[in-house]
Amino acid sequence: MNFNLASFEASYGLFSQIPPCTNIEIAFAGRSNVGKSTLINKIFNRKALARVSAVPGKTATINFYKVDPIRIVDLPGYGYAKVAKSEKHRWADLIEGYLDSDRDIRLIFLLIDMRHTPSKDDLHMIDYLVERELPFVIILTKADKLKTMERKRRMEAFKDEIPYFDQIHIVPFSAMTREGVDEVRSIIEDIAQNSNDNENDTE
């Protein structure tokens, strides 16, 4: 697959607006300002495929991107306090509506800031994904912000802070050094290849 050919398709503010699923989908989830848009741009070699904002909570829609044969789905950032309760409920309905749907979701990349202890919302999301048996990979963002010993301490702490840590595929990511970009691309390519192989087997 050619990552450079990714294109923005559409944004939706309500789950009911989203058209039926026609391709396999890979979703990106995480707290507001954790770096989802930045990661998506790095994966697809683009500066502004996904809009990056310095204002937390800016992504208040589900955004769809297409790169054959898959769709990338950028879910709204959760956990941002400075919005009305009605907005929080709308975001929650968007995220849960999507994850609880019968769409062909092959994987969720769950982004967590490497510098900090996972939030209650992060832990809730992990439990949610495990409970619903949705496959996911945790991406630890902002890895370049930590010095070597700080990073080592955080990685040790995560073993106790993140449930099922030893059973989860973990990918450290840095927008500055591009650490993790190739690994995330490889995961996406494997899913796309398996999809193509399955289609060929059924023909």
N, C-alpha and C positions, 0 to 999 in steps of 0.2 A: 504494500500500500504506500501511497505517496503522501507523506504528512504535509508537504507544501501545498497540497491542493485542498486543504480544509477550507470550508466556507461557512459563514454564519447563515442560519436558516430563518429562525424566528424566535421571539420571546413571548411568553404567556404569563399573565398575572393570576390566572385561575386554572386549576387542573381541568375543569370542564371545557376549557378552550382548546386543549391540546388535541391535535388530530390523532387518529389511530396509528399504532406502531407498525412501521413497514420495514424497519431494519433492526438488527441487534443494537443494543444501546449500552454505553459505558458512562456511568454518572460520576460526577465530582461533588463531594459534600464536605462541609466543614463550617467552623465558626466564621462570623463576619471578619473580614480582614486577615484571614489566615493565609491567603495567597493563592486562591483557586484560579483567578483570572491570570495571574502571573505564570503559574505552572502551565496552564493551557497554552498561553502564548509561547512559552519556551518549547513545549512539545512540538508545536506546529511551526516553529521558526518565524513567528509573526510578532510584530510590536503591538498590534492593537486588534487582533482577531477577537479576543475577549477584552472588554473595557476594564482597565485597572483604575481603581479610585482610591484616594487617600481617605475617603470618608467611609467608615465602617457601615455595613448595612445597605450599601448602595445597590447591590444585586438583589432586587426584590421580586425578580421574575425567574422562571425557569427558562434558560437559554439553550437552544439547540444548534449544534454545529454538525455539518456533514463532511465526512471523509470516507469515501467508499472503501469497504462495504458496511461501514458502521456509522452510528450517530453518537456524538459526544453530548452529554447533557450536564449543564452547569446549574446545580441546584442553588436556591437562595441561601445565603449565609445565615446561620442560626446564632442565637445567643446575644444579639446586640440589644442592649437595655434601653437605649434612648429612642424608642419608637412607641407609638400607641399600642395598647393591648390588641386593638382590632387588627393592626398590621401584623403583630406577632402571630395572631391566630391565623391570618391569611397565609403567612409564610409556612406555618406548621401544617396547614391544610394542603398547601402545595407540595411540601416535602413528603408528608405521609401519604397523600393521595397518589403521588408518583410511585413511591416505594411499595405501596400496598396494591398497586394495579397489576394487571396481567400482561404488562409490557414485557418485551424480551430483554430484560436487564441482565447482562452477563457478568458485570462487575461494578462495584462502587469503590472509587478511590476516596478514602476518608482522610482529610488533611487535618493534622494537629501540629500546633506550634511546638517545635522541639525545645524551646527555651523555658517552657512552663509546664507545670503539672496539668494534666488534662482537666478540663472544666467538667462540671456536672452534665452539661449538655453533650460534651464529647462522650462521656461515659454512658449517658442515656442512648446516644446513637449507636455505640458499640453493642450494647445490650439489645437494642432494637434489631440490628442487623443479624446478630447471632440467633435471637429468638425466631426470626423469620427465615433463617437459613439462607440469607442473601450473601453471596460471596463478596468479600471486600479485602482491600489492601490498605494499610495505613501508611500515609506519606507524612514524614516529619519535616515540616517546612522550616525555613530560615536557619538551616544548619550552619551557614557561614557566620552567623552572629555569635556563635559560641567558640571559645578557645578550646584547645584540645582536651584539657582536664575537665573543663565545664561540660563539654559534650560527653565525655566518658561518664561523668557523674549522672547526667540526665539519662543516658541510656541504661545505666544500672537502676536508676529510680523508676524508669518506665516498667521494668519487670514486675514491680509491686503495684504501680499505679494503674496499669492497663490490664484488665482481665483477659485471660487467655493469651497473654503476650507471646509466649513461646510457640503458640500455634498460629500466629498471624504473620503474614508476609509484611515486613517493615522496610520502607525505602526512605532513607534520608535524602532531602532535596535542598538545593541552594540555587537561587536565581542568579547569584553572582558567579559561582564557579561551574554551574550547570551539573553539579553532582546530582545523580538520580534521573536525569532526563533520558539517557539511553536505556536505563532499566525500565522506566515507565513505558517508553516506546516499545520495548521488546515485549512487555506484557500485553499491550494493545495489539501488536502485530500477531502474537500467538492466538489471541481471541479471534481476530479477523481471519487468520489462516484456518483455524478450526471451523469457523463458520463456513468458509468456502469449501472445505473438505466435506463437511456434512451435507452441503447443498449438492455437491458432485456425487456423493454416495446415494442420494435419493433420486437422482436423475435416471 
